[in-house]
Each structure stands twice: as structure tokens, then as C-alpha cells.
């Protein structure tokens, strides 16, 4: 897997393994990988890096996905929102102050965690390939 991908999530230091362009491509890859049409719910943990949140959201939007901004929420709350809104997926971005890293957790439809076993490797391969064709129309962001 790429340097930022782990078994359960994507993690790294801002401006090192998680550059703005890299996270932007993660958003694009996620938008292309999700099999269901629909919006993606984006939530952030306390002290999440705003540039990381923006880059991931922008990648989703450029691929034509609608994004619902859930603001600050826990991963458990995000899971409930994804299920309640019948969203195509969700993303939780958090900062781990002990390790000094950002952690990006991806949920698929029905709030199922996306891991190496059920899609994270595919998303990593899409990021590495970088063959993204922008959507005909950019997606829109809406508040929760």
C-alpha cells in the first residue's frame, strides 16, 4: 500500500505523506470507487487539519459527488448519519495529537468501515494511478 494507507484507514503527517494534492486525489479516488450514487458525508474530529478536510472535500466535488458537511462529529456519529441519510459513504478526518498525524477513516454505504479487506487497497491503487476524469459538473456542498 502507499505510504499513507494502513489496514484500517489513511494516516500521515500533513505536508509530508498527506500533502494537499495527495488528499485531493484520495477524495477523487473515493468518489470514483463508491459504487452507489449519492452524497458523501464528511465529518471532522476535534483539531482536524482544515486544509486536509478542504482538499478531500474538493476531490469529491471535482468528481461530481455531492458532499454533506457534518461539521465536528465522532466516527460513531458519522456512521449514524451515513445510515440515516442513506449516503453513498462517509469520511471522518481526525487529528491524533500524540502521534502528530491526521487519520482519515472511510465508511461505505450503510456505514460499513472500509478497510484493506473491502476496498481500501482499491482506493490506494486509484490514488497511485492518478487517472481521474473530472465529472461534467462539479458536485455541491450542503450543510447537515
N, C-alpha and C positions, 0 to 999 in steps of 0.2 A: 504494500500500500504506500501511498505518498507519505511524505514526512509528517503531515498534519493529521492523517487519518489513523484512528485507533480501531479497536474491535467494536466499540460501542458508540463512538462519537468522533468529532473532529476537534482537535485541540492544538494549541500552539501559542506562541508569543506574537503579539501584534507587531507588525513591521519586520518580523523575522520569517517564521514559517507561515504566518497568517498576514500576508500583505493584502492591501486593499484589492488588488487585481485578482489574487488567488481566491479571496472570499467572494468577490463578484462572480467569478467562474463557478464557485460552489453553488451559488444561487441559480445560475443559469443551468447547471447540470441537474440540480434538484428539480427545477421546473420541467426540464425535458424528461427526467426519469419518472416522475409521478405519473402513474397510469390513468388516474381519474381526472376528469375535468374538474375545475373548481378552484376556489381560493386556497391560499396558504396562510395559515395563522402564524404571525411572528410575535414572539414574546421575549422579553429580556429579564434576566435576573438583576439583582441589585449590583450596581457598579459595572455593568456590561459596557464594553467599549462602543461608543456611539458610532464611530467610523465603521466598525465591523458590522453592526446592525444595519447601517445605511447601505453598505456595499452588498450584503447578502440580499436585502430587500430590492435593491436596484437590479441585481442579476435576475431575480424572479420576475420583476416587472418587464425587463427587456425581452424576456421570453414569452410575454403575453399573459402571465399569471396575475390574477388579482391578489392583492395582499391585504389581510385584515391585521391592523396594528393592535395587538392586545396589551401594549404597554408593559409595565412590570408585572410579572406573574411567575409562579413556580412552575416546574415541569409538570407536576401533578395537575395544577390548574389548567395549564395549556392542553393537556390530554383531554380534560373535560370539555374545554372549549372546542377542540377539534371534533370531538364526538357530537356535541350539541349542535354545532354549526354544519355538520356533515361536510367538513372541509376535505380537500384532497390531501392535506397534510399540514404539518406544523413544524416550526423551528424554534428552539429555545437557545438563546445566547446568554452565557453567564461568564462571570469573571471569578477565577479561583485565586484569591489573594495570597494563599500560602505558597502556591507554585508560580504565581505571576503569569498565568495563562488565561486565554479565553477558551471556553468549551462550547461547541456548537452541537446540540442534540437534535436529531431529526426524527419526526414522527410521520408515519404514513397515514393513510385513511384509517378511520376508526381508532386513531390514537395509538397505533401499534409502533413501538420503538423500532427504528431502522438501525440494524446492526450489520456487522460484516457478513453474517449468515443470510440476511434477507434484503440486501440492496446497497449497503454502504460501499462495498467493493465496486459495484457497477457505477455508482456516483463518482467514486475516485477515478475510475477509468475514463468517464466522460470529462472530468476536470483535466486529466492528463492529456487527452486527445485535443481538447480545445476547439472542436469543430462545431461551433454554435452558429445557428442560423437565426437571426433575430426574428421575432414574430412580426406579422404585418402591422399589428397595432400594439403599442405598449400597454401593459396592464395598469390598473389603477389601485391606489391605496385608499382604504377606508378605515375609520376607527371601529373599535369593537362596540 
